[in-house]
């Protein structure tokens, strides 16, 4: 009986240790992704000073929030005087719910890998200098509620894939250089037209069969 008890205790300890190592491994992987972001950014105000890659977990870093399993759920870097560009490694933060990088001077494009953030609720990249197109991969974000990309330099059409994201409540792409037409199906039925304004090449709501989806885009 004693031998069986010892075996059970050893098994439970082994399982506990394995789960702990997996948890720390996940934290390290997420820390690596965030540190890659830090390296791609200029940070004159030392907002990211606490982002130390030698620490076991990024959960102790300022502007990073984790859940009880030490998985990153929030990155809050809005209005932080950051410049540089986003990195595809952000797509590895699979438990991330809030990516807040608004009111900075971030340039470059939106990585398509952000479409891997299956838990994402809010993507706030407004008031930056982001260029390129809105990735169609964002249509995979089935929990997304807030998509604010206004006041950038985005081009191309609004991806049709976003019309399939039924959770979307707020979409703002105003003050860019988008082209084509404004989707009218799914969540776009309830988005105010002023959230699309000041895109000179963007036509009004999509008129099926009358106006090409990508009109003015060539």
Phi, psi and omega in degrees: 000316180298319180296319179296321179296316179298320179297318179296318180296316180298321180296316180295320178296321180296316179297316181298316180296319180298315179296320179296316179296321178297320180296314179293325177298317178297318179298319179296319179298317179291323176297320177298318180296316181290325178292326175298320175298314180304317182293338181270357185246147169266131190228074185296337181264006178057038177295330185260019185301327183280355183281080185261114184290349180278348178284151183297323186223143175284359185291347177266357182282145174295145177074010176238132178241139180237161174271186185292345178263014180061036174254137185292125180244340180218141168232112186247095182231028177294143174053049186244012178059038179265146171226169185124211182219161177283160183235147180297337180299340177302334179294352179274353182275073193290347177257003183295131179250329183228120174243102188248103181229026184289159174055053171234202177232044182285135182243190180079200186249169174276118182297131176302336181297345176297341176292351177273356184278075190296342180264358189296130178255323186224126174239104184245101180240017186290159180058057172228201176236038184286136181240189182081194185260165172280118184297135177295340180297341177295343176292350178274354184275084189284355176251004185291130179247320184241121176232100183241107183239014185294159177060054173228204179234038184288145179234178179083177181278165171284122185302131177299332182302332182293337180292344179270357180271090188293341182283344184300127176245328182231122172230125176225114179235021182295158176060053172227204176229047181286158180230179180088210182240165179272124177302151181237356183262168177058225184294340182289348176299333188245009179271126181299144182296333180291349174282000178240001189289165180061039165240093191304331183262003181270122179282178179288194181306144183300127176253100188304127178084351183249321181236131180297140181304321184255031178302143181070007184270345183276000000 
